[in-house]
Every structure is written in C-alpha cells, then in structure tokens.
Amino acid sequence: MSSTITYDDFERAEIRVGTIVDAKLFPEARKPAVQLWVDFGEPLGVKKSSAQLTAHYAPDKLIGRQVMAVTNFPPRQIGPFLSEVLVLGVPDENGAVVLLRPDFSVPDGGRMF
C-alpha cells in the first residue's frame, strides 16, 4: 500500500475523458502495445498514448471508445513514439490491462472529480 496523499495532491492530477479516434499496433514497443490517438475536445485536442492493451483489445475495436487518462504528465518517449497522456486501466486476474471508462457517453475533456 502506498502513502497517504492530501486532497490537494489529488487535485493536481488532471484525469479526463477522451474518445479514441485512431489505434494501431506498436511493433517497435518492447512489450506488445497499441498506439492510441485520443480526442479530449477543446482546448486539449488529440493526444497520443502507448498502452499495453493487446491481450483484450484489437486496435480497430478501440476506435470510438471513451477512456480515462491522466493528461498533465510530461510527455514520455517510447521508442520512436512520443506518448503525451497516460491512459488508465486496471489489471485482470492475469495482469492484462482492462481500460477504465465512463458507464455512459460524456463530453470529451470532462475532468474526473
């Protein structure tokens, strides 16, 4: 278990909803991954992310799906790909990533609170 944080710590993380507008396999990644382009609406627009989702998701089935992501981490270079946001998920019983997403369609860019 990690240490306790304050509410102010939590407020600094911008966790927003976006819609995947494109997804492609990422063959250059060390572990099997998918490159994602996620639209967060204005003013953020489309941001890129790399995620290890291949156990449960085919890239073409991800397009149009809403996801939750941390949008204010610094970009991270993953091989030739610059990942700009961290798409959120939780591990299943085998450790494979299952995406976090809203139960209902909501406006892109909405911030979790």
N, C-alpha and C positions, 0 to 999 in steps of 0.2 A: 504494500500500500504506500502511496506517495504522501508527501507532507501536505498539511492544510494550507489553503490559499485564502485570500480575502476576496470579498465581492469585487473590490476594485481590480484585483488581478484578473478575475473572470471577465469583467467589462472590457479589458484591453484586447481580448481575443475577439476578432470580428468573424463570426461564423454566420455565413449567408447561404441562401438557397440559390441554385442556378440550374439551368437546363442544358444537358449535354447536346451540342449541336454537331459534333463530329467525334469519331473514335476510330483509332487504328492500332493494330498490333505494334508493339515496340520491340522489334527483333534485336536491337543493339543493347537492350537492358540486360543486366547481369542475371536477374530473376525474371521470369515471364511477366510481362506488364502490358498495359494498354495506355496509349497516349490519348488524352481527352482534351477537348475544347469545350469549355463550359461558359454559357452566356449568363452573366449576372445582371443584365439590364444596365441602365444608366445610373451612375456615371462609370461603373467599372468596365462594362462591356464584356468581351470574350477573353477568358484567361485559360492558359494551358496547365495541364497537370499530368503526371505519370502515376499510374496506380496499378498495383499487383492484383488484378481482378480476373485473371484468365480462368480460374477454377469454376466460377459461377456465371461469368458474363461473356458473351460473344460481342465484339465491338459493334456490329450492326444492330444488335438488340439494345444497346445503351442509348442510342440516339433518341432524343425526345424525353428521356428520363430525368426527373429532377433529383438533385443530390445536394447534400450539405457539404460545405467546405470552409476551411479557415482561409480568409482572403488577405490577411495582413501579415503573414510570414514573409521574410525576404525570399526572393526567387532562389531556386536551387538547380544547379547544372547537373543533369543526369545524362552522362554520355553526351551525345550531340543535341539533346533536348533540354530546354530551359523550362522547368516546372515552376509556375507562378503562384499556384494555390495548392493547398493540401485537402484533397477530397477525403471525407471521413467515412470510416467503416468500422465494423467490429468483426472479430474472428468467429467462425463457426466452430464446431467441435473438433475439426481437423486443422484449424488455424488459417483457413482460407477466408479472405475478406468478403464480408457482406456489407453492401453500401447502406449508409444512413440516408433517409429521405423522408419528406413530409407524407402524411397519410392522404392528404388532398392536394390538388394543384393550387399553388400560391404564386403571387407575383415574384418574378426573378429579382434577386437582390435583397429580398427581405432578410432582416437580421434576426438571428435566434436570440431570445431573451428568456 
